[in-house]
């Protein structure tokens, strides 16, 4: 099976569309293309109970972000500040960029 290229990349601003975190906006920290999941900063927080070990030192309850499905988030455009779908466009110099479908502005710098 061919892997789908993610339309959402690291450091993009996204909004959560479904689930208990619906409406929250955050920055993408990591994208897992194989599992079609991503981790968003301060969204979908879970608690892990860890034992003391040589790397961590003291044990306790650690809060961290859990992955979300890519289909459950939508990119937020920097220019129009609204969630929008993503298109692709070719510039004059031949390079490809992602484009906001609402305002038409390029998302890649």
C-alpha positions as CSV (number, residue, x, y, z in Angstrom):
1,X,0.0,0.0,0.0
2,X,1.3,3.4,-1.0
3,X,1.8,5.9,1.8
4,X,-0.2,9.1,1.5
5,X,1.9,12.3,1.7
6,X,0.6,14.4,4.6
7,X,-1.0,17.7,3.8
8,X,-0.3,18.8,7.4
9,X,3.3,19.2,8.5
10,X,5.3,20.0,11.6
11,X,4.9,23.5,13.0
12,X,1.5,24.0,11.3
13,X,-1.3,25.5,13.3
14,X,-4.4,23.2,13.4
15,X,-7.8,23.1,14.9
16,X,-9.4,19.9,16.3
17,X,-12.7,19.1,14.6
18,X,-14.1,16.1,16.6
19,X,-13.9,14.5,20.0
20,X,-13.5,15.8,23.6
21,X,-10.9,18.3,22.4
22,X,-13.1,19.8,19.7
23,X,-12.4,23.5,18.9
24,X,-8.9,23.6,20.5
25,X,-6.1,25.1,18.4
26,X,-2.5,24.0,18.7
27,X,0.8,23.6,16.8
28,X,1.8,20.2,15.3
29,X,4.8,18.7,17.1
30,X,5.2,15.5,15.2
31,X,3.5,13.7,12.2
32,X,3.5,9.9,11.8
33,X,2.8,9.2,8.1
34,X,2.6,5.4,8.5
35,X,-0.1,5.5,11.2
36,X,-1.8,8.7,9.8
37,X,-1.5,10.3,13.2
38,X,-0.1,13.5,14.6
39,X,0.7,15.1,18.0
40,X,-0.6,18.6,18.7
41,X,0.9,20.8,21.4
42,X,-1.3,20.9,24.6
43,X,-4.1,18.9,23.0
44,X,-5.3,15.4,24.0
45,X,-3.3,15.3,27.2
46,X,-2.9,11.9,29.0
47,X,-1.4,10.9,32.3
48,X,1.3,8.2,32.5
49,X,2.4,6.7,35.8
50,X,6.1,6.0,35.7
51,X,8.4,4.2,38.1
52,X,11.7,5.7,39.2
53,X,14.5,4.8,36.8
54,X,18.1,5.9,36.1
55,X,17.2,8.1,33.1
56,X,14.2,9.9,34.7
57,X,15.3,9.8,38.3
58,X,12.1,10.4,40.3
59,X,8.9,8.6,39.4
60,X,5.4,10.0,39.4
61,X,2.6,11.0,37.1
62,X,3.7,12.5,33.8
63,X,1.4,14.4,31.5
64,X,2.0,14.2,27.8
65,X,0.2,14.6,24.5
66,X,-1.4,11.6,22.8
67,X,-1.7,11.3,19.0
68,X,-4.8,12.3,17.0
69,X,-5.9,11.0,13.6
70,X,-4.9,13.4,10.8
71,X,-8.5,13.4,9.5
72,X,-9.7,14.8,12.8
73,X,-7.8,18.1,12.5
74,X,-7.9,21.0,9.9
75,X,-5.2,23.4,9.1
76,X,-5.7,27.1,10.2
77,X,-4.5,29.6,7.7
78,X,-2.2,32.4,9.0
79,X,-3.5,35.1,6.7
80,X,-7.3,34.6,7.0
81,X,-7.1,32.9,10.5
82,X,-9.8,30.4,9.6
83,X,-9.7,26.6,9.2
84,X,-9.5,25.7,5.5
85,X,-8.7,22.9,3.1
86,X,-5.3,22.8,1.4
87,X,-4.6,22.9,-2.3
88,X,-1.3,22.8,-4.2
89,X,0.0,25.3,-6.7
90,X,3.2,25.7,-8.8
91,X,5.0,29.0,-8.6
92,X,6.8,30.8,-11.5
93,X,10.1,29.3,-10.5
94,X,8.7,25.8,-10.7
95,X,8.5,25.1,-6.9
96,X,5.3,23.7,-5.4
97,X,3.6,25.3,-2.5
98,X,0.5,24.5,-0.3
99,X,-2.3,27.0,-0.8
100,X,-5.2,28.0,1.4
101,X,-8.5,27.2,-0.4
102,X,-10.3,30.2,1.2
103,X,-8.0,33.1,0.6
104,X,-5.6,31.6,-2.0
105,X,-2.5,32.6,0.0
106,X,0.5,30.2,0.0
107,X,1.1,28.5,3.3
108,X,4.8,27.6,2.8
109,X,7.3,30.3,3.3
